[in-house]
Amino acid sequence: MIDLADMRKSYERAELLETSAQAEPLDQFSEWLDQAVAAKVQEPNAMTLATVGAGGRPSTRVVLIKEFDRRGIVWYTNYDSRKGQELAVHPFAALQFHWVALERVVRIEGSVEKVSTAESDAYYAIRPLGSRIGAWASPQSRVIASRAVLQQAVAKYRAQYPDNPPRPPHWGGFRLKPDCWEFWQGRKSRLHDRLRYRLEGGRWVRERLAP
C-alpha cells in the first residue's frame, strides 16, 4: 500500500527573486512559457480552468491556451458545455499552469469574455478537419447513451460538411482578462518563492507572498 503521508520531494531546481523577475506579469509568463517549451515539458500549453456554477459550486477541467497578449489568455470550447454555461452566469475564472519538471506553477485570475466572432472563425478554420467535425458532433458535457452516439454524429456531419465545415454557432473562444497573477517556484524545505502581481489603479503591483 502506498504511504501517501511519506511521499515528499525537495524542490531545488531554481529560484524566483525580485531582482530577476520581470516588472510585468505577462513578460514573466512569456519567459517561463518559453522555458517550459525549450525544456520539452509535456504539454506546456495545458492549463487548469476553474469556474463557479450558479449554486456556488466550483469545477475544474484542463484546457489548452491558444493565444495570449496584453488583452488576456485565450482558449476555445463549446459554449453550451458546463464551463461555458457557468461562465455565462459568473464571468470570472482562474487558470493554473503546472510545469512539474521545472517545479513551477503559474496562477491567473480575472474576468472572462467571449472573443470576437472573427477571432473564433479564424482559429476554427486552422483546426484539423476531424476537430472541426468533432465540434459539431459532440454535445459537450451532456449525458449520451454510448460512444456509438458520437460516431453516428461524426458520420452525419462528415457527410453534411465533407471538406469545409462552418464554425458551429455554439463553439468559440473565451478570453480571461487578468487582474491577478502568481508565479510559484518550488524551493527547498517548502520555503517556496511566490511573487504575486495584482492590478491596482491601472498598474501592476508586485509583492512577495509567504509560502
C-alpha atoms as an extended CHARMM CRD file, in Angstrom:
* protein
*
       211  EXT
         1         1  MET       CA              0.0000000000        0.0000000000        0.0000000000  PROA      1               0.0000000000
         2         2  ILE       CA              1.3380000000        3.4510000000       -0.9150000000  PROA      2               0.0000000000
         3         3  ASP       CA              2.1910000000        5.6350000000        2.0690000000  PROA      3               0.0000000000
         4         4  LEU       CA              0.9480000000        8.9840000000        0.8020000000  PROA      4               0.0000000000
         5         5  ALA       CA              1.8740000000       10.7550000000        4.0260000000  PROA      5               0.0000000000
         6         6  ASP       CA              5.5300000000        9.9080000000        3.4620000000  PROA      6               0.0000000000
         7         7  MET       CA              5.7270000000       10.9820000000       -0.1940000000  PROA      7               0.0000000000
         8         8  ARG       CA              7.9690000000       14.0450000000       -0.4300000000  PROA      8               0.0000000000
         9         9  LYS       CA             10.0400000000       15.9060000000       -2.9740000000  PROA      9               0.0000000000
        10        10  SER       CA             12.6900000000       18.5360000000       -2.3600000000  PROA      10              0.0000000000
        11        11  TYR       CA             12.4070000000       21.4100000000       -4.8300000000  PROA      11              0.0000000000
        12        12  GLU       CA             15.8820000000       22.6680000000       -5.6700000000  PROA      12              0.0000000000
        13        13  ARG       CA             15.9880000000       23.5000000000       -9.3890000000  PROA      13              0.0000000000
        14        14  ALA       CA             15.7130000000       27.2840000000       -9.3650000000  PROA      14              0.0000000000
        15        15  GLU       CA             14.7470000000       30.4580000000       -7.5200000000  PROA      15              0.0000000000
        16        16  LEU       CA             12.4540000000       33.4020000000       -8.1950000000  PROA      16              0.0000000000
        17        17  LEU       CA             13.7460000000       36.6870000000       -6.8230000000  PROA      17              0.0000000000
        18        18  GLU       CA             12.5340000000       40.2260000000       -7.2870000000  PROA      18              0.0000000000
        19        19  THR       CA             15.9130000000       41.2130000000       -8.7150000000  PROA      19              0.0000000000
        20        20  SER       CA             15.4990000000       38.8430000000      -11.6800000000  PROA      20              0.0000000000
        21        21  ALA       CA             11.7120000000       38.7480000000      -12.1240000000  PROA      21              0.0000000000
        22        22  GLN       CA             10.0860000000       40.8130000000      -14.8610000000  PROA      22              0.0000000000
        23        23  ALA       CA              8.2730000000       44.0070000000      -13.9010000000  PROA      23              0.0000000000
        24        24  GLU       CA              5.2100000000       43.0000000000      -15.9520000000  PROA      24              0.0000000000
        25        25  PRO       CA              3.4500000000       39.6640000000      -15.3030000000  PROA      25              0.0000000000
        26        26  LEU       CA              2.8140000000       38.9980000000      -18.9940000000  PROA      26              0.0000000000
        27        27  ASP       CA              6.5520000000       39.2550000000      -19.6750000000  PROA      27              0.0000000000
        28        28  GLN       CA              7.2950000000       36.8950000000      -16.7940000000  PROA      28              0.0000000000
        29        29  PHE       CA              4.7190000000       34.4270000000      -18.0940000000  PROA      29              0.0000000000
        30        30  SER       CA              6.1090000000       34.5990000000      -21.6250000000  PROA      30              0.0000000000
        31        31  GLU       CA              9.6140000000       33.9360000000      -20.2970000000  PROA      31              0.0000000000
        32        32  TRP       CA              8.5140000000       30.9260000000      -18.2440000000  PROA      32              0.0000000000
        33        33  LEU       CA              6.3700000000       29.5030000000      -21.0430000000  PROA      33              0.0000000000
        34        34  ASP       CA              9.3000000000       29.7710000000      -23.4640000000  PROA      34              0.0000000000
        35        35  GLN       CA             11.4910000000       27.9490000000      -20.9410000000  PROA      35              0.0000000000
        36        36  ALA       CA              8.8690000000       25.2160000000      -20.4790000000  PROA      36              0.0000000000
        37        37  VAL       CA              8.7250000000       24.6800000000      -24.2420000000  PROA      37              0.0000000000
        38        38  ALA       CA             12.5280000000       24.6790000000      -24.5230000000  PROA      38              0.0000000000
        39        39  ALA       CA             12.7530000000       22.1350000000      -21.6840000000  PROA      39              0.0000000000
        40        40  LYS       CA             10.3030000000       19.8970000000      -23.5920000000  PROA      40              0.0000000000
        41        41  VAL       CA              7.8530000000       19.8660000000      -20.6990000000  PROA      41              0.0000000000
        42        42  GLN       CA              4.9490000000       17.6150000000      -21.5900000000  PROA      42              0.0000000000
        43        43  GLU       CA              2.0340000000       19.7440000000      -22.8550000000  PROA      43              0.0000000000
        44        44  PRO       CA              3.3640000000       23.1000000000      -21.6400000000  PROA      44              0.0000000000
        45        45  ASN       CA              0.2140000000       24.7070000000      -23.0910000000  PROA      45              0.0000000000
        46        46  ALA       CA             -2.1480000000       22.7530000000      -20.8050000000  PROA      46              0.0000000000
        47        47  MET       CA             -3.8510000000       24.7530000000      -18.0710000000  PROA      47              0.0000000000
        48        48  THR       CA             -6.4800000000       24.0040000000      -15.4520000000  PROA      48              0.0000000000
        49        49  LEU       CA             -9.5510000000       26.2150000000      -15.7360000000  PROA      49              0.0000000000
        50        50  ALA       CA            -11.6800000000       26.7780000000      -12.6330000000  PROA      50              0.0000000000
        51        51  THR       CA            -15.2100000000       28.1710000000      -12.8460000000  PROA      51              0.0000000000
        52        52  VAL       CA            -18.1300000000       28.5430000000      -10.4510000000  PROA      52              0.0000000000
        53        53  GLY       CA            -21.6750000000       27.3470000000      -11.0790000000  PROA      53              0.0000000000
        54        54  ALA       CA            -24.9230000000       29.0680000000      -10.2320000000  PROA      54              0.0000000000
        55        55  GLY       CA            -25.0400000000       27.4250000000       -6.7950000000  PROA      55              0.0000000000
        56        56  GLY       CA            -21.5020000000       28.4680000000       -5.8970000000  PROA      56              0.0000000000
        57        57  ARG       CA            -20.0770000000       25.0070000000       -6.5920000000  PROA      57              0.0000000000
        58        58  PRO       CA            -16.5990000000       25.1480000000       -8.1970000000  PROA      58              0.0000000000
        59        59  SER       CA            -15.4560000000       22.8920000000      -11.0200000000  PROA      59              0.0000000000
        60        60  THR       CA            -12.1750000000       22.4260000000      -12.8760000000  PROA      60              0.0000000000
        61        61  ARG       CA            -11.0120000000       20.9390000000      -16.1510000000  PROA      61              0.0000000000
        62        62  VAL       CA             -7.9110000000       21.0780000000      -18.3400000000  PROA      62              0.0000000000
        63        63  VAL       CA             -7.9670000000       23.2350000000      -21.4760000000  PROA      63              0.0000000000
        64        64  LEU       CA             -5.2530000000       24.4470000000      -23.8490000000  PROA      64              0.0000000000
        65        65  ILE       CA             -4.0340000000       28.0230000000      -24.1600000000  PROA      65              0.0000000000
        66        66  LYS       CA             -4.2030000000       29.1440000000      -27.7800000000  PROA      66              0.0000000000
        67        67  GLU       CA             -3.1580000000       32.7880000000      -27.5710000000  PROA      67              0.0000000000
        68        68  PHE       CA             -2.0170000000       35.4020000000      -25.0800000000  PROA      68              0.0000000000
        69        69  ASP       CA             -1.2640000000       39.0920000000      -25.2720000000  PROA      69              0.0000000000
        70        70  ARG       CA             -1.9740000000       42.2790000000      -23.3300000000  PROA      70              0.0000000000
        71        71  ARG       CA             -5.7010000000       41.6120000000      -23.7030000000  PROA      71              0.0000000000
        72        72  GLY       CA             -5.5650000000       38.2550000000      -21.8910000000  PROA      72              0.0000000000
        73        73  ILE       CA             -5.4130000000       34.4640000000      -22.1540000000  PROA      73              0.0000000000
        74        74  VAL       CA             -7.4740000000       32.6860000000      -24.8490000000  PROA      74              0.0000000000
        75        75  TRP       CA             -8.8630000000       29.1600000000      -25.1390000000  PROA      75              0.0000000000
        76        76  TYR       CA            -11.6430000000       27.6330000000      -27.2570000000  PROA      76              0.0000000000
        77        77  THR       CA            -14.5420000000       25.4000000000      -26.3020000000  PROA      77              0.0000000000
        78        78  ASN       CA            -18.2200000000       24.5480000000      -26.6730000000  PROA      78              0.0000000000
        79        79  TYR       CA            -20.2530000000       27.4650000000      -25.2910000000  PROA      79              0.0000000000
        80        80  ASP       CA            -23.0100000000       25.0320000000      -24.2630000000  PROA      80              0.0000000000
        81        81  SER       CA            -20.6250000000       22.9410000000      -22.1270000000  PROA      81              0.0000000000
        82        82  ARG       CA            -20.6610000000       23.1040000000      -18.3480000000  PROA      82              0.0000000000
        83        83  LYS       CA            -17.8050000000       25.6100000000      -18.2990000000  PROA      83              0.0000000000
        84        84  GLY       CA            -19.4870000000       27.7020000000      -20.9720000000  PROA      84              0.0000000000
        85        85  GLN       CA            -22.7640000000       27.8080000000      -19.0690000000  PROA      85              0.0000000000
        86        86  GLU       CA            -21.0050000000       28.6060000000      -15.7860000000  PROA      86              0.0000000000
        87        87  LEU       CA            -19.0510000000       31.4540000000      -17.3790000000  PROA      87              0.0000000000
        88        88  ALA       CA            -22.2910000000       32.8280000000      -18.8030000000  PROA      88              0.0000000000
        89        89  VAL       CA            -23.6220000000       33.1410000000      -15.2340000000  PROA      89              0.0000000000
        90        90  HSD       CA            -20.3820000000       34.0400000000      -13.4340000000  PROA      90              0.0000000000
        91        91  PRO       CA            -17.9150000000       35.5770000000      -15.9280000000  PROA      91              0.0000000000
        92        92  PHE       CA            -14.8700000000       35.1550000000      -13.6870000000  PROA      92              0.0000000000
        93        93  ALA       CA            -12.3630000000       32.3070000000      -13.6380000000  PROA      93              0.0000000000
        94        94  ALA       CA             -8.9450000000       31.1240000000      -12.5320000000  PROA      94              0.0000000000
        95        95  LEU       CA             -6.2650000000       29.3960000000      -14.6030000000  PROA      95              0.0000000000
        96        96  GLN       CA             -3.2960000000       27.3430000000      -13.4490000000  PROA      96              0.0000000000
        97        97  PHE       CA             -0.2430000000       26.0620000000      -15.2860000000  PROA      97              0.0000000000
        98        98  HSD       CA              1.8120000000       23.3720000000      -13.5340000000  PROA      98              0.0000000000
        99        99  TRP       CA              5.1710000000       22.6500000000      -15.1180000000  PROA      99              0.0000000000
       100       100  VAL       CA              6.2390000000       19.7770000000      -12.9000000000  PROA      100             0.0000000000
       101       101  ALA       CA              9.6800000000       19.2370000000      -14.4330000000  PROA      101             0.0000000000
       102       102  LEU       CA             10.5810000000       22.8840000000      -13.7670000000  PROA      102             0.0000000000
       103       103  GLU       CA              8.9790000000       22.9040000000      -10.2890000000  PROA      103             0.0000000000
       104       104  ARG       CA              6.8460000000       25.8800000000      -11.3110000000  PROA      104             0.0000000000
       105       105  VAL       CA              3.2120000000       26.9480000000      -11.0890000000  PROA      105             0.0000000000
       106       106  VAL       CA              1.5200000000       29.9970000000      -12.5930000000  PROA      106             0.0000000000
       107       107  ARG       CA             -1.8990000000       31.0600000000      -11.3190000000  PROA      107             0.0000000000
       108       108  ILE       CA             -4.0330000000       33.6620000000      -13.1160000000  PROA      108             0.0000000000
       109       109  GLU       CA             -7.3580000000       35.1930000000      -12.0540000000  PROA      109             0.0000000000
       110       110  GLY       CA             -9.6800000000       37.6190000000      -13.7750000000  PROA      110             0.0000000000
       111       111  SER       CA            -12.8700000000       38.3270000000      -15.6610000000  PROA      111             0.0000000000
       112       112  VAL       CA            -13.8530000000       36.3740000000      -18.7680000000  PROA      112             0.0000000000
       113       113  GLU       CA            -15.4420000000       37.4100000000      -22.0380000000  PROA      113             0.0000000000
       114       114  LYS       CA            -16.0350000000       35.7680000000      -25.4100000000  PROA      114             0.0000000000
       115       115  VAL       CA            -13.5310000000       36.5760000000      -28.1300000000  PROA      115             0.0000000000
       116       116  SER       CA            -14.8430000000       38.2110000000      -31.3060000000  PROA      116             0.0000000000
       117       117  THR       CA            -16.6410000000       36.2120000000      -33.9720000000  PROA      117             0.0000000000
       118       118  ALA       CA            -13.7710000000       36.9350000000      -36.3590000000  PROA      118             0.0000000000
       119       119  GLU       CA            -11.2200000000       35.5050000000      -33.9130000000  PROA      119             0.0000000000
       120       120  SER       CA            -13.2740000000       32.3390000000      -33.3750000000  PROA      120             0.0000000000
       121       121  ASP       CA            -13.7700000000       31.9260000000      -37.1290000000  PROA      121             0.0000000000
       122       122  ALA       CA            -10.0490000000       32.3530000000      -37.8070000000  PROA      122             0.0000000000
       123       123  TYR       CA             -8.9700000000       29.7890000000      -35.2230000000  PROA      123             0.0000000000
       124       124  TYR       CA            -11.6690000000       27.2790000000      -36.1910000000  PROA      124             0.0000000000
       125       125  ALA       CA            -10.5250000000       27.4430000000      -39.8090000000  PROA      125             0.0000000000
       126       126  ILE       CA             -6.9880000000       26.2590000000      -38.9720000000  PROA      126             0.0000000000
       127       127  ARG       CA             -8.0640000000       23.2970000000      -36.8360000000  PROA      127             0.0000000000
       128       128  PRO       CA             -7.6850000000       19.7740000000      -38.2510000000  PROA      128             0.0000000000
       129       129  LEU       CA            -10.7960000000       18.6320000000      -40.1210000000  PROA      129             0.0000000000
       130       130  GLY       CA            -11.5320000000       15.9360000000      -37.5360000000  PROA      130             0.0000000000
       131       131  SER       CA            -11.5340000000       18.5110000000      -34.7510000000  PROA      131             0.0000000000
       132       132  ARG       CA            -13.8330000000       20.8080000000      -36.7070000000  PROA      132             0.0000000000
       133       133  ILE       CA            -16.2780000000       17.9430000000      -37.2820000000  PROA      133             0.0000000000
       134       134  GLY       CA            -15.9760000000       16.9920000000      -33.6080000000  PROA      134             0.0000000000
       135       135  ALA       CA            -17.1300000000       20.4690000000      -32.5940000000  PROA      135             0.0000000000
       136       136  TRP       CA            -20.3900000000       19.7760000000      -34.4370000000  PROA      136             0.0000000000
       137       137  ALA       CA            -20.7480000000       16.1530000000      -33.3040000000  PROA      137             0.0000000000
       138       138  SER       CA            -20.1630000000       16.4270000000      -29.5510000000  PROA      138             0.0000000000
       139       139  PRO       CA            -22.9070000000       17.8040000000      -27.2620000000  PROA      139             0.0000000000
       140       140  GLN       CA            -20.1780000000       18.5370000000      -24.7290000000  PROA      140             0.0000000000
       141       141  SER       CA            -20.9250000000       17.8390000000      -21.0410000000  PROA      141             0.0000000000
       142       142  ARG       CA            -24.2990000000       16.2240000000      -21.7950000000  PROA      142             0.0000000000
       143       143  VAL       CA            -25.1700000000       12.5950000000      -20.9950000000  PROA      143             0.0000000000
       144       144  ILE       CA            -25.0600000000       10.2920000000      -24.0390000000  PROA      144             0.0000000000
       145       145  ALA       CA            -26.0810000000        6.6460000000      -24.2970000000  PROA      145             0.0000000000
       146       146  SER       CA            -22.8210000000        5.3080000000      -25.7260000000  PROA      146             0.0000000000
       147       147  ARG       CA            -19.7800000000        6.1250000000      -27.8520000000  PROA      147             0.0000000000
       148       148  ALA       CA            -21.8160000000        4.9760000000      -30.8250000000  PROA      148             0.0000000000
       149       149  VAL       CA            -23.8520000000        8.1780000000      -30.4670000000  PROA      149             0.0000000000
       150       150  LEU       CA            -20.6930000000       10.2010000000      -31.1340000000  PROA      150             0.0000000000
       151       151  GLN       CA            -19.6450000000        8.0040000000      -34.0230000000  PROA      151             0.0000000000
       152       152  GLN       CA            -23.0450000000        8.3620000000      -35.6380000000  PROA      152             0.0000000000
       153       153  ALA       CA            -22.9410000000       12.1360000000      -35.2000000000  PROA      153             0.0000000000
       154       154  VAL       CA            -19.4510000000       12.3050000000      -36.7000000000  PROA      154             0.0000000000
       155       155  ALA       CA            -20.6400000000       10.3100000000      -39.7270000000  PROA      155             0.0000000000
       156       156  LYS       CA            -23.6380000000       12.6100000000      -40.0990000000  PROA      156             0.0000000000
       157       157  TYR       CA            -21.5950000000       15.8080000000      -40.0800000000  PROA      157             0.0000000000
       158       158  ARG       CA            -18.8300000000       14.3640000000      -42.2740000000  PROA      158             0.0000000000
       159       159  ALA       CA            -21.4830000000       13.6850000000      -44.8800000000  PROA      159             0.0000000000
       160       160  GLN       CA            -23.0110000000       17.1340000000      -44.4140000000  PROA      160             0.0000000000
       161       161  TYR       CA            -19.6810000000       19.0130000000      -44.3860000000  PROA      161             0.0000000000
       162       162  PRO       CA            -17.1420000000       16.8200000000      -46.2290000000  PROA      162             0.0000000000
       163       163  ASP       CA            -14.4580000000       19.4350000000      -46.8280000000  PROA      163             0.0000000000
       164       164  ASN       CA            -15.0500000000       22.8030000000      -45.1880000000  PROA      164             0.0000000000
       165       165  PRO       CA            -17.4640000000       22.8070000000      -42.2430000000  PROA      165             0.0000000000
       166       166  PRO       CA            -18.5020000000       26.2430000000      -40.9620000000  PROA      166             0.0000000000
       167       167  ARG       CA            -17.8820000000       27.0880000000      -37.3290000000  PROA      167             0.0000000000
       168       168  PRO       CA            -20.7670000000       25.8870000000      -35.1280000000  PROA      168             0.0000000000
       169       169  PRO       CA            -22.5940000000       28.8160000000      -33.5190000000  PROA      169             0.0000000000
       170       170  HSD       CA            -22.1630000000       27.1400000000      -30.1260000000  PROA      170             0.0000000000
       171       171  TRP       CA            -18.3600000000       26.9180000000      -30.4030000000  PROA      171             0.0000000000
       172       172  GLY       CA            -15.7790000000       29.6610000000      -29.9490000000  PROA      172             0.0000000000
       173       173  GLY       CA            -13.2070000000       31.3320000000      -27.7570000000  PROA      173             0.0000000000
       174       174  PHE       CA            -13.0550000000       32.8260000000      -24.3060000000  PROA      174             0.0000000000
       175       175  ARG       CA            -10.5450000000       35.3850000000      -23.0920000000  PROA      175             0.0000000000
       176       176  LEU       CA             -9.5890000000       35.7640000000      -19.4320000000  PROA      176             0.0000000000
       177       177  LYS       CA             -8.5200000000       39.3300000000      -18.6540000000  PROA      177             0.0000000000
       178       178  PRO       CA             -6.0880000000       39.0000000000      -15.7270000000  PROA      178             0.0000000000
       179       179  ASP       CA             -6.2200000000       41.1940000000      -12.6600000000  PROA      179             0.0000000000
       180       180  CYS       CA             -4.0040000000       38.8910000000      -10.5770000000  PROA      180             0.0000000000
       181       181  TRP       CA             -1.0330000000       36.6370000000      -11.4010000000  PROA      181             0.0000000000
       182       182  GLU       CA              1.0320000000       34.4480000000       -9.0900000000  PROA      182             0.0000000000
       183       183  PHE       CA              4.3450000000       32.8340000000      -10.0100000000  PROA      183             0.0000000000
       184       184  TRP       CA              5.4150000000       29.9360000000       -7.7760000000  PROA      184             0.0000000000
       185       185  GLN       CA              8.9010000000       28.4530000000       -7.8200000000  PROA      185             0.0000000000
       186       186  GLY       CA              9.4770000000       25.4190000000       -5.6330000000  PROA      186             0.0000000000
       187       187  ARG       CA             12.2930000000       25.7850000000       -3.1020000000  PROA      187             0.0000000000
       188       188  LYS       CA             13.9660000000       23.5710000000       -0.5370000000  PROA      188             0.0000000000
       189       189  SER       CA             12.2630000000       22.8830000000        2.8320000000  PROA      189             0.0000000000
       190       190  ARG       CA              8.9320000000       24.1210000000        1.4400000000  PROA      190             0.0000000000
       191       191  LEU       CA             10.1850000000       27.7270000000        1.6080000000  PROA      191             0.0000000000
       192       192  HSD       CA              8.9040000000       28.3710000000       -1.8890000000  PROA      192             0.0000000000
       193       193  ASP       CA              9.1930000000       31.6290000000       -3.8180000000  PROA      193             0.0000000000
       194       194  ARG       CA              5.8090000000       33.2120000000       -4.5420000000  PROA      194             0.0000000000
       195       195  LEU       CA              5.5420000000       36.5090000000       -6.4040000000  PROA      195             0.0000000000
       196       196  ARG       CA              2.1030000000       37.9760000000       -6.9330000000  PROA      196             0.0000000000
       197       197  TYR       CA              1.2150000000       40.7300000000       -9.3910000000  PROA      197             0.0000000000
       198       198  ARG       CA             -2.0980000000       42.4620000000       -8.7850000000  PROA      198             0.0000000000
       199       199  LEU       CA             -3.6910000000       45.2020000000      -10.8210000000  PROA      199             0.0000000000
       200       200  GLU       CA             -4.1910000000       48.3880000000       -8.8500000000  PROA      200             0.0000000000
       201       201  GLY       CA             -5.1470000000       51.6950000000      -10.4170000000  PROA      201             0.0000000000
       202       202  GLY       CA             -4.1680000000       50.5230000000      -13.8770000000  PROA      202             0.0000000000
       203       203  ARG       CA             -0.6790000000       49.4050000000      -12.8670000000  PROA      203             0.0000000000
       204       204  TRP       CA              0.7970000000       46.1160000000      -11.6860000000  PROA      204             0.0000000000
       205       205  VAL       CA              1.9030000000       45.8930000000       -8.0720000000  PROA      205             0.0000000000
       206       206  ARG       CA              4.3930000000       43.0870000000       -7.3980000000  PROA      206             0.0000000000
       207       207  GLU       CA              4.6350000000       41.5860000000       -3.9210000000  PROA      207             0.0000000000
       208       208  ARG       CA              6.0740000000       38.5060000000       -2.2630000000  PROA      208             0.0000000000
       209       209  LEU       CA              3.7640000000       36.0300000000       -0.5300000000  PROA      209             0.0000000000
       210       210  ALA       CA              4.8260000000       33.7600000000        2.3160000000  PROA      210             0.0000000000
       211       211  PRO       CA              4.9530000000       30.1180000000        1.3150000000  PROA      211             0.0000000000
